Amino acid sequence: METIKGGVTAPKGFKAAVCAAEIKYKGRTDMAMVTSDVPCECAGTFTTNVVKAACVMWDKEIVTSGRPMQAVVVNSGIANACTGKEGYDACEATAKAVEKSLGIDFSTVAVASTGVIGMQLPVDKLVNGVTAMSKSLDESIDAGTEASKAIMTTDTINKEIAVSFEIAGKKVTLGGMSKGSGMIHPNMCTMLGFLTTDLKIKKELLQETLSKVVADTFNMITVDGDTSTNDTLLIMANGLSENDEITEKGKDYDTFVDALFYVCRYLAKRMAGDGEGATKLFEAKVVNAKTEEDAKLMAKSIVGSNLSKAAIYGCDANFGRFLCAMGYSGADFDQNDVELSYVSKAGTLKVFDHGTPLSFDEEFATSILKADEVTVFVDMNEGSAEATAWGCDLTYDYVKINADYRS
Amino acid sequence: METIKGGVTAPKGFKAAVCAAEIKYKGRTDMAMVTSDVPCECAGTFTTNVVKAACVMWDKEIVTSGRPMQAVVVNSGIANACTGKEGYDACEATAKAVEKSLGIDFSTVAVASTGVIGMQLPVDKLVNGVTAMSKSLDESIDAGTEASKAIMTTDTINKEIAVSFEIAGKKVTLGGMSKGSGMIHPNMCTMLGFLTTDLKIKKELLQETLSKVVADTFNMITVDGDTSTNDTLLIMANGLSENDEITEKGKDYDTFVDALFYVCRYLAKRMAGDGEGATKLFEAKVVNAKTEEDAKLMAKSIVGSNLSKAAIYGCDANFGRFLCAMGYSGADFDQNDVELSYVSKAGTLKVFDHGTPLSFDEEFATSILKADEVTVFVDMNEGSAEATAWGCDLTYDYVKINADYRS
């Protein structure tokens, strides 16, 4: 497997376009469209929030119906959540605009939104945007990059990646982009993410694989503990690499899983590190836990704790907050088994050993914590399961961004 | 029932003392002791965090053993959590110092700590503190107030209350104090709280009542979602009001429950409103839910959401965040049934009605949100259960306080 330049347009047969529809933001692109030359097998994972955005319901229907997917239209600015029937009608109008412009069956067009909840979308602007984008669809790498920028809200960096790998002698490419910075808390994967591939694979296997990989990647990140109403991750596989279709698990399947895991973990970590107001990526790795479920609960609880996050921001080695967060995570363990260390490129420092705090050099601790990626490494000494979770620090800027988000 | 001046020393036969032991803070009192002239029936509720502080384990043993309680010694500055056997030994040394000075059996002396986790207590300072306080025990109202100040950490105001009521012709008094400002998230009741009463009541009934009242008061507040390692609420009932012992439910019992509820709700709300960095009390009231469990989940989720709290701080009527928080709370409901309003002393404004956002006057919304107590009122229209939860806004100062708490 090799990382290559680009994102969603890197695989064969995918095109993208963007426009500035002025849905909420001014002076920047805020709509993106990704299309495939041919209908695609598709799979998706969606928010578990009971309050689902209209577009989540629209896309879920496509993924579960068994229909193919051939295009996705995304807007940033308004989430189209808590918008009743009018919101669902906006999804249909958008999909029908694609059918009118490109002749793609509207029932195979996914839509995704991100932004303010409880506000109606301006349908005219969406439809005009689709019409404009239909004329500028482009298969270049740059077109994919522009799409990854158009879907940003409070993100400070665009997130895209592409990899290529070989399946039975055929070169296959997998590309992806995502956005997400606030209201990020795993359950599916609080975010929008779009993956494209020219792989040929059976639909059921595609969905199973996506769900499995999401559990260890996007679902292991958090920015603020708030599971969004709009979480959507879609993958479209158009089969244009002409590999023999993957229909069962085996060597070829494993190659694809590795690539998908790599791509999803990359995008997930980029989102966590670019959390609203964040100055650094905050990773928790829990090893030798009794069960994987316990390891996940503890790792996520550490990176999700406001107090842990504030201490990481302040470069304060207040490790008791991690133990506290592990303690209320729902996992069962004995604090007398636990070893806890700080790890970054500046070094490793153990601060807690089998129930007892160790004395340590505060200056060294601070130097470790000043790195732009900091890991809390926890050895439970109770089993062999492990998990890693990613988050970010809690800063003044998080509060600033969210105290007046709508204006 | 009548609210009277004072706190833990208001009931008959209770004394308090404080001292400046320099455990962490300098230039202020940081230890408090409360004693009863006679042994008390006692009850307590404790943190559900798996990582329990040494003092929690010490107190829990007293409460569950059936032994009486006659004194409690509190220090602020170091939590005595994650401190292994050395931490437990510090509890015993403190209790034995009380026995030596006052002749109170050490196995009836509770201890409580609050502050930094993962740091050992200076036992010499604790023992010297107990010796000094033993000489200055005082039954005055002021002595109770001083105790409520000595147990503060990042609290900006001390919290105490006392009420008196009549049980079968006898005047009974109930007093209390608590501290808590950060690492506040209900489960028991993330805080330290101490209640005293001269009521005569059967131990089993006292524990049952305390647990029940805590569920609707202290367990319904949150500051930051972090359930502490040290949560402790203790009640001591010395029986000196000479009422006929309450041994079963009935009119007298109900009078006591009302008083206990009033005192606990007062202290809980004071803690929520004094959350670290908070500028206002943030209340969520959910009515007409399917079940009480659902109502509680939703109310707590609203006041616990970082995004909701930041919007409350910014006086931004971004109500979609409350619906989002309700949606991931674990409660099941249909967004098309929901009505949502903002309420404060400045007025009431409905912003969401049966699945559809309403247009509203932003200036009026801001004026409501500028009040120092803001309520989000949610009518589920699906049943008849209700719940209220209390929290505070998320501010720059929360981050500031917690980015470098240890120094």
Interface residues (C-beta under 8 A of the other chain):
Chain A: T48 N49 V50 V51 K52 A79 A81 C82 T83 G84 E86 V116 I117 G118 M119 Q120 G182 M183 H185 N187 D224 G225 D226 T227 S228 T229 G304 S305 N306 L307 A310 A311 Y313 G314 D316 A317 N318 F319 G320 R321 L323 C324 A325 M326 G327 Y328 A331 D332 F333 Q335 N336 V351 F352 G355 T356 P357 L394 T395 Y396 Y398 V399 K400 I401 N402 A403 D404 Y405 R406 S407
Chain B: T48 N49 V50 V51 K52 A79 A81 C82 T83 G84 E86 V116 I117 G118 M119 Q120 G182 M183 H185 N187 D224 G225 D226 T227 S228 T229 G304 S305 N306 L307 A310 A311 Y313 G314 D316 A317 N318 F319 G320 R321 L323 C324 A325 M326 G327 Y328 A331 D332 F333 Q335 N336 V351 F352 G355 T356 P357 L394 T395 Y396 Y398 V399 K400 I401 N402 A403 D404 Y405 R406 S407
